[in-house]
Amino acid sequence: MVRRDAPLLMNPAPSWHKYSWLAEFVANIPRYRENTVATTRLAIAARKYMFEIAEREHIDFDHVRRGILHVYWDKMGFDHATKVNDMLVEGGLDRRPVTAAEIAAIEPALHGDFHSGFYTPSDSTGDIHKYTTGLAQACTRRGGTFLYDATVTRSSGAIDSG
């Protein structure tokens, strides 16, 4: 957290909201496994609905269903990932270990001296900008309204569309 390029940055200026959130976060550390399994189940359900919406609303987002491959250079990284993988599988994700030879068969363009990896055949890729733009258009067609550059104030509940 103290590095400029850290994945989690936090302004150290004190605030009740920030420190109460941190306390809640730390209190949930013992529930890491339970939370990871539950989050995996939620992500799988969300993915299902995302695909259903895209099909129903004819949202073209360059969707490619070829799975996702995670590769590991060494045994230590793979062993850690194996522990995480056990939780993901418990949550219902179809994700399996693959050897270096299987990595080459799944993605021939990928070169390296890999230890091994994990492959999730049910995962996919797409252009999220195209998806969200198409989703916004579908919402508008169905009567939704978007307010851009709006300020929402907690005190009055009013929306100032500026």
N, C-alpha and C positions, 0 to 999 in steps of 0.2 A: 504493500500500500504506500510505501514511502518513495518508490521509484516513479519517475515521470511517466514511464510506459507501462505501469502496472495495470493488470486487468480490472482491478478494483481501486478506484480513487475516492478519497473522502476528505472533504474540507474539515480540518480539525476544530474549526470554530464551534463552540458549544451551542447546542440547542436541545430542548427537551425532546422534541420529536426524534432527532437523530439518535440520542442516547437511549431512548426507550426502544427504538427500533433495534439498535445494537444489542440491548439486553434480551429482547425477544429472539433475535437471531442466535445469540450464544446459548440461550435456554433450549433451543431446538437442536443443538448439535447432537445430543444423545438420540434423537429421532431421525438421524441421517438416513438410515436404511429404510425405515418406514416412509419417510418423505420422498426418497428417491423412487421407490416402488410406486407410490401414489402418483408422483409427477409423471412417471413413465406411462401409467394407465391413462392419465389425463391427456398426454401428448398423442397417444395412439388414437384416442377418441377424437381429439381436435383435428388430427390429420384426416380421419375418415370424413368428418363434416366438411373440411376444406375441399376435399376432392368432390364430394357430393354437390357442394355449392358451385364449384367450377363447372361441373357437368351440367347442372340444371340451368345455370345462368349463361352458359356458353362462353366462359372466360378462358381465352387462350393465353396461357402463360409459359409456353415452351416447356411443358411438363414432360420430363423424361423419367421413366420407371426402369432404372437399371440397378437400383440398390446403391448403397453407400459402403465404401471400403475404408476402414481405419487401419493404418499400418504402424508398426512399431519397429524401431531400429534395434532394440535390445531386449533381453529377457526381463530386466527389471521393469521397464515400461509396460511390457506385455503382462507381467504378473500383476501389476497394479490394476491394469485395465481389466484383467480377468475377474478381480473382486467386484469392480463396478459392473461388469457384464453380468455377473450372477444376479445383481439387483435388477438390471434392465430386463433380463429374461423372466425373473419372478414377476415383473410388472406386465409381462405379456409381449415383450418385443422379440421378434424373430431375429436373433443376432447370434452368429456362430463363429467360433475360432477358425482361422484359415492358416495354412502353412505358407511359406515363402513361394513355393511352387504354385499353390492355388491363387496367390495374389497375382502372379504373372499370368495365369490363365484367365482370371476375372478382368484384369486390366493390363493388356499386353504393352500399352504405351508407358506404363509406370516402370521405371528402372531403379534399382538400388539393392543394396545388400540388407534386405529386411529380415528381421528375426521371425516375425509372423504378424498376424493381424486379426481383425474381426470384420465380418461381412454381414450387412443387414439387407437382405434381398427385398424387403417390403418398403425400404426407403426410396426416396426419389429426389429429383432436383427440379427447379423451375425458376422463372424470373419473378421474384416477389414484387417488383414494381409493377409489372404487367398484371399480376394477380390482384394487388390492392387497388390498382386503377380500375380494373374490371369489376371488382367488388363494389367500389364506390359508384360506378355507373349502374350496377344492378340495384343498389340501394336507392339511387335517385329514380330509376324506372319504377320502383315499388313505392315511391312517395316520400323517401327520405330526403332530408335537407342537411347540407353541410355548411357550417359557418367557419370560414378561414380567418386567420389572424384575429381571433376573438379572445377577449380577456374574460376569464371566469373569476368572479370574486366570491369568496366564501361568505363574507359578511352579509351580503344582500341576496345572494343567489341569482343575481341578475347577470345576463350575458351582454357584454358590450361588443357589438360587431364592428366598432370603430369607425 
